[in-house]
């Protein structure tokens, strides 16, 4: 059978990222095409690999190719979205994940051994996706037109969000640690949305890495809302991710 492989992985052509931020490689999915071979498996390039994809970079043909990589469950979820922009974001995100995993494992993207872990809340078979392959962990996040994928040899979580509105900050402050709420209260009103979003993506990344998601109260863990993140536990590293203006992102990695 044929295989679709990702386009080239392009490192962001920019100066060194600000302190504390990681710079993801840009994943070009616009060249999805049929291949007559499956790549050789490779090893992870360090403890963490981080990729970024843009939904708007794909034309209709590339979107159709991306959708063909998804399994039956993913296609059903994609069809359930009411708005095309949300459906396209879901398709691109999961195609990006399958492509980077296929190159890592040396397998066809549409035959990856993906499973669902038990739900952290009820124990049902609808928790976060995972691989049957031992020693490979991944995390996926998308917001608006931006997708992030993280691969690691240890539990990892990544999250990206568009900047919160002022109303969202007011209504969701109870999800912050009490010290983070105090930090926001000291800021001018126009700086609070960015600070809140920084704290939120850090929390989401950590909770995704733990495997609990929002089943665990996000207010329990202090990650900071300032320019530099604070690791919530001694065996976790927490870093902000350099993303386009209008977004905030973070990645959390457990020590091996």
N, C-alpha and C positions, 0 to 999 in steps of 0.2 A: 504494500500500500504506500501511498505518497505521504509526505510529511511537510508541514508548514513550519518554517523556522523564522525566528525574528530577524529583522534587519539589523544593521550594525549598532553596537552599543557605543554611544558617543559620550565621552566625558564632557561635562559642561565647560565651554571655553571661556572661563572667567578667572579673575584673580582669586587668590586664596579666600575661602569663605570666612566670615566673621568668626571670632573665637567661640567655641562651643557648638558650632554648626557643622553638619556633614553635608557634602555635596554629592548628590546622586548622579549616576550615569544616566544619560538620556536614552531611552529605549525607542528606537524607530520601528514602528509596526506598519508603516505605510507600504513596505515592500513585501508583505506577506505573499508567499507564492508556493506552489507545489515543488517539492524536492523529491528526488528519487532515492534518497538515503537518509539514514538516521545518524546523527552525530555521535562520536565517541563520548562516553561519560567523562566528566572532568571533576576536579576537586574545587572546593570553594576557594576563592581568592582572598584569604584572610578570614577573620572571625565574622565579618559581616559584609554582605553585598547589598547595595541599595540602588534601585532603579526607579526612574520616573518616565511616565508616558503621558501624552496629551491626547485627549479624546478628539479634539478638533483637527488633529493632523491626519486623520484617516478619511478617505473618500468612501463612497458607497460600496465600491468593489472591495476595498480593504475591510470594511465593516462586515460584509457578507463572509469574507474569508475568516475573519475573527470569530464570527458566530459559529462557523462550522467546527471550530476547535472545542466548543463547549459540549458537555455531556447532556443527557436528557433532562436532568434536574436543573442544570444551569439555564438551559434554553427555556424551560417552563418558567423559571423565575424571571428571565428577561422578558418574556411575553406578558407577564403580569403587570409590568410597569405601564402606567397610563400615559406618560409623556415620553416622546421619542428621545429627548436629551438624557433622561434618566436611564432608559433602556440602553442607549448607546454607551453611556458611562459604565454600566454594569458589564456589558459585552467586552468592551475594551479592557477593563480591569482584569477580568477573568482570562481573557486571551493573553494578556501580558504575563500574568502569573504562569499560565500553562507553557508559554514559550520559554521563559527563563528556566523553569523547572525541567523542561524537555531537554534543553541544552546541557544543563547540569547533570542530569541522570542518564542522558543518551537514550531517550525513549521518545516515541511519538507523542506529541502534545495531547492528542485525543485519547490516549490509552494510559495516562498517568494513574498510578494507584492511589487516588484521592479517596479519603473516607471522612466521615463526620465523627468528631469526638463526642462523648456524652455531654449533654448540656450541663453547665455548672450550676444551674438553678434547679432543674427537675430531674436530671439524669437521663432524659430522653435522647434519642439518636439524632439530634439536630443542633449539636454544638458547632464549634468552629471547625473549618476544614483542616485536614492534616494529611500527611503522607504515611503510607504503610512502611516506606523505606526508613530504616533507623538512621539517626544522625543528621537528618536534614529537617530544619524547621523553617517556616515561612510565615509571613504576615502580609496582608493586602489591605489597602485603604484607597478610597476614591471620594472626591468631593468636587462637584461642579465638573469642570473639564480636566481635572488633574488626577493622576493615578500614581500611587507609590507601591512598590513591591520590595520587601526585605527578605533575604535569604541568610541563614546562619546555621552554625553547627550546634547552637544552644537555643533555648526558647527566646523568641523575639516578638516584639510587637511594634507596629508602625501605625501612625494616624495622621491624616491631613484633613483640614477643615478650612472652609472659607471664613473670613473674619466675622465674628459675632456682631450682631446689631446691638445698639444701646439697650433696646428692650429685652433682648435675649440675656444680656448681662444682668439686668435687674431681676429677671424671672428665674435665673438658674444659679444665682450666687450660693444657694444652699448646697450645691454640689461641690463647692470648694472647701478646702481645709480652712479652719478658722483663721489661721495665720495668713492664708492667701486672701481671704476676705478683707483682713486688716490692710494688706498691701494695696488692694484695689481702692480702698476707702481713702488712702493717702494720695492717690493719683488725681490729676485733673480729669474731668469727665471725658474729654476727647481721647485720653490715653487708655481708658479702661477696656474698650472692646479688644484692642490688641493684646493687652495683658491677660484678660480673661481667656482669649483663644489660645495663647501660649500655654497657660496652665491646663486648659482642657485637653489639648492634643497630647501633652505630656502624660496626663492621667490615663487617657484612652490607650496610648501606646503601652504603658506599664500594665494596665489591666488586661489588655489583649495578650501581652507576653505571659502574664500569669495564667491565662486561660479562663479567667472568671468573667471578663467583660464587666458590664455594669451591674452584674449580680452582686459584686462587691461594691459597697458604698464608696464612691470616689472621694468623698469628703474625709475619709480616713487617712489618706496618704498625702503628705506634703511634697510637692514637686516644684513649688515656687512659681511666681508669675513674672519675675524680672527677666533681664536679658539672658541670664544663664540658668539652666535647669538644675534642680537638686535631686539626686538619686534618692528614691524613697526607701531603699533597703541596701544593705552593705554589699549584697551579691548581685546588684543590678547596676548597669551603666545607662544613663539617660542623656540623650543628645538631641538638640534641635536640628532640623534639616532645612537646608537652604532651598526655598521654593519661590515661585513667582509672587510678585506683589498681590495682595488680596487674599493670601493663604497663610496658614501656619502649619507646621508639621514637626513631628518628633518621632524618635525611635528609641525603644528600650531593649536592652540585651542582657540576659542573665549570664553571669560568669560561668565558664565551663566547669 
